[in-house]
Amino acid sequence: MIKLLLVEDQKLLLDGLAISLSQEFSVCGKLTSAKDVMTFLKKPGNEVDILLADICTGEANSLDVIKPAKALMPKLKVILMTGIPEISFIKKAKEVGVDSFIYKNISFEEMSLVIKATNNNYHIFPDSKTTSSVQNIKDLDDRELEILRMYCGGMDKKEIAQKLAYSESTIKQCIRSMLDKTGFDTINHLAIFAVSNRYVVPEMK
């Protein structure tokens, strides 16, 4: 299970985030300030796969701890989040080695997808969409879009096949077709792009 360290200076939001994410992930720590990140990571036994942190945490800025955190824990992935539409944050985040960047207005399903994709070495940023990718998603037919919505909602190939009364090989063939049309290398990467940019609404189990 992916181990998360959460950093959010608003205690109510931090607790709510921890409760929601603990349904799918292991929340191994909750901090209200980025200044405490290094102390947490240095404690024996505190293993973390992903640091999910608000950029601005009171007197401390999470951007300042990314490089030392990754130097201490080279396999650590970092996802920064903010509710402030400040475009310079994205540029600064990339410069210090942040792996992914999200805005706080995304849904739990979207955040879950971003966490999983980042853990699999993808980099998700709000400015990453391209005109060609958008157009290619619009080229998907109704059946492909239905399958994509189900996948974005957390269903695997077998579950989708059962719900649609198709064979699993048919679902795999449809997924290959979607990837050929859109140019993405995996269905997970396509799902992240589609949900993050509001091109599909996930169909939950």
N, C-alpha and C positions, 0 to 999 in steps of 0.2 A: 504494500500500500504506500502511496506517495506521502512523504512526511512534509508537513507545511509548518513554517514559522510565520505568524501573522503579526503585522505592525500597523496599528491604527490608533490615533490619539483620542478618538471619541469612544469611550468605554461601551456605550450602548451598541454602537455599530460593530465594534470589535467582538463583543459577545454574540451578536446576531450572526456575524460572518462565521465565527467559529462553530456555532450550532449548525448552520446550513452546510458548511463544508465538511463537517465531521460525518455526514451521511455517506460520503464517498472517499474521504481522505483521512489521514491521521494528522490531527492538529497537535503538534508536539510543543507548541509554545505560543503565547499571546503577549505582546508587548505594546505599551502605549507610547513609546518613544524610540526612534531610530538609534538614539545614543546608547541603548541597552543591547543592541544586536550583537556587537562583538563580545560582550560579556557572556551572553547566552551561548554563542557558538563555541566559545573557548571552554565551557564546562564539559568535563568528560561525560560521554554518553549522550550528549545532545546532538544527535544526527539529524540533519535537515536536507531534504532534496530540493525544496523550493522555498525561497523567501518571498512572501507576498506582502508588499508594504505600500502604504500611502506615501506619497512623496513628502508632503509637509506634515510633520508630527510635532507640533508645538515649537519648541526651541531647537529641534533637530531636523535636518534634511536627510532623507533616506539616500539621496544621490551621493552623499559624502561617505557612506559606509559600504558602497558596492565593491569598490576595488579592494579594500582590506578584507572584506568578507570572502571574496573569491580567492584572494591570495591565501587565506587561511584554509578555505574549503574549496579547492579547484573544481569539484564536480557540482557545486551549488548553482542552481538556476535562480534567476531573479525576475519577478514580475512586479512592476510598479503600477500603482493605480492612483487616479486623482479625480476629483470632481470639478477641477478648474480647467476650463478650455484654453490652456496656455500652450501654444504650439511649440514654444522653445523648450518645454519640458521633454518633448520627444527627442529632439536633437541632443540635448544634454544626456538623456538616458542612454542613447546609443553610444555616446562618447565614453561613458564610464563602464560599458559592458553589460547593460541591462538586456535580458533575453526577450522579454515581451512587455507590452505596455497597454493598459486598458483604462477606460473611463468607468466611473462608478455607476453609471446609469445602465450598465448591461445587466442581464438577468443571471440568475444562478446557473442556468443551463449553459449560457455563453461562457461564464467564468470557469465552469467545470471543463469545458472543451479547451479553453485557453491553457488551463493548468496541465491537462493531459498532453496537449500538443507541445507545450514548452518542455515538459519532462522528456518528450521524445525528440528533442533538439530542433523543434521549429521555433521561429521567431515571429511573433505576432505584434504588429504595430498598426495604429489607426490609419496611418498614411500609406499602408502597404497595398491598397487595392489599385488595380489598373483597369483602364477602359476595356481592354481586350478580355480580361477575366470576367468583368461584369457582363459584357455582351455574350460571352460563351455560356454563362449560367442561364441567360435568357433563352438560349437555344435548346435547353433541356426540354424534353417532352413531358407530358403530364405524369406518366408513369415514373419517369426518372425523378421528377420533382417530389412525388409522393414518397419514393424510396429514400430520397435525400432527407426529407422532413423527418421520417421515422428514424433514420440513422442519427440525425442531429438531436433527436429526443432520447437517445440512449439505447435504442434497440440494436442488436447485432444481426448479422445476415440470416441466421436461423430463425430468429424471432420475426423478422420482416417477412421471410418466406412463408411462415406459418400464418401470419395475419392476412397476407394477400393471397394465400392459397396458390403460391408459386413454388417451384422447386428451388432449392438453394443455388443450383447452378444457374438458373435464370436470373436470380438476384445478383450473382457474381458477374454475369454477362452485362447486366444493366449498369453495374458499378464501373466496369471496364469502359463501357460506352461513355459514361459521364466523365471519366478521367480523360478519355481521348478527346472529348469535345471541349473540356475546360482547360486542359493542359496541366492539371494538378497531378502530383505523383502518387498521392494516397487519398482515400476517401476521407480520412481524418482531417487532412489539410484543407480539402474542399469544404468540409462541414464547418470548420473554423471560419473560413472566409465568408461562406454563405450566411451564417448566423450573425457574425460580428458586423457585417455590413447590411443586415436586415433584408436579405434576398429570400430567405425562407423563415417560416415560423416553425420551430421544432414541434413535432407531434409526439407527445409524451406517452409512455407505456400505459 
